[in-house]
Amino acid sequence: MNSTLHIGARYMLLSALGFALMAACVKLVATHGIPFLEIVAARALVSLLISYLDVRRKGLSPWGTHRRLLFARGAVGALALFCVYYAVITLPLAEATLLQYTHPVFTALLALLLLRESLHVSTVVSIVLSIAGLFVMVNPGLVGGDASTLPRTGVLVALAGAFGSAVAYVIVRRLSTLEDASVIIFYFPLVALPLSAALLGDNFVMPDAEALVLLLLVGVFTQVGQVGLTLAMRHETAGKAAAYSYVQVLFATLFGWLVFAEVPSVWTWAGGALIILGALANLYRPSSPPGSPASSGPG
């Protein structure tokens, strides 16, 4: 294992830790009565400021040239993030994180339909494993386990978030040859902030001091995750970096246990293992595009 791999692994672990801490802060701040749309708006505000400074640092116009596609990326990413945060708040942290990792299946299918990319055997294996894992985790009664199930609304919203993440990723793949990465990133908070504020309406809740700190930490840890991911991709291939990213599930499980007293069932572990195996099967194929994102969250 060379030094470059060591560096890439460290950055990927930092990214996974940042995103897991972000999810924990989202769940914590919700216990203060802060609506999830307000949490999205707070994150978008922090991201907007940081992204704008980055665009200006590069001497670019923040508006780009393919504005319809950029706005579509921002809108889809924002809607996906609404779903992801809702799932984090309403489901156990480990389960919400695992369900988000079904997005590679949706990405592969969308790439087939919209980008005319071929469907490899590894992708078919990925789809089968991920669907099997989903059934085991969401409804263990179907495989002879405890009939208790996760909240269906939370699960469906989590899957909608994973699907939205996949749509956002496909749009980003299209935009990556047309726009600078910083401009693409800038459009997410540019759309997410006014959209979440408009949907929030009169439901704004004034945060107390602790909730305000948590809201700021949501934005800070999101940035840590994104920076870690970006730096990891400079030192590692997409497939290997993605393998390291799945440690986020372990971080989420640990925080869920320590902070929220959530203990995943054996069926969550079994189903989650199938989902992760399916995602990894899709990543390790000969034609995986170099430099493709290791993890495609909505933002």
C-alpha positions, 0 to 999 in steps of 0.5 A: 500500500503506497503513500498515495493510497494512505493519503486517499484513505485518510481523506475518505475516512475524514469525509465519511466521518464528516457526513456521519457527524452531519447526520447526527447533528441533523437528528439532534437539532430536530429534537429541539423542535426545528423543522427539517426544512429549516435545517436544510435552509441553514445548511444551504446558507452556510454552503452558499457562502462557502461556494460563492467565495470558492467561485469568486476565488477562481475568478468565475462567473457564478451563473455559468452558461447552461443555466437551465441544467444547472437550476435542474441540478440545484432543484433535484439536489434540494428535493433529494436533501429534503428527503434525506434529512426527513429520513434521518430524523424519522428513522434510526441513524444507521438505517437512514444511512444504509437506505441512502446507499441504494443510490448506485442502483438508481444511478445505473438505471438512469444512466442506462435510460438517459445517458445510453450507458450499457448495463453490465453484469455487475450492475445486474448483480448490484440491483439484485443484491440491493433489492434483496437487502432492502427487503431483508432490512425493511420487512424481515417478516418476509424472510422469517425474521421478527415481523416488526418493520421500519416506518413505511413513510420514512423508508419511502422518503429515504428511497426517494432521497436516494433516487433524487441523489441518483438523478442529481448525479446523472445531471452532474455527469452531464454538466461536468463536461460543460461547467466548472465544478465550483459553479455546479456546486454553487447552484445547489445552495442557490436553489435549496435556500429559497426553495426550503425557505418558501416551503417552510413558510410560517413554520420557522422556529427560533433556535435556542443557543444549543440548536443554533450551534447544531445548525452551524455544525450541520453546515460545517460537517457537510463542508468537512465531508465534501472537502474530504471527498474532493481531496480523496478523489485526487489521490485515489480511484473512484472505486477504491475511494467508494469502498472507504466511504462505506465506513460512514455506515459504521460511524452512523451506527456508532453515533446512533448507539452513543447519542440516540441509544439506537441498536440496529437489529441483526436484520438491519446488519444482514440487509445492509451488508447486501446493499453495500455488497451490491453497491460495491459490485457496481463500482468494481467493473472494468468500465467504471469511469475514472474520476466519477464521484465515490459517493453522490449525495444530493448536495 
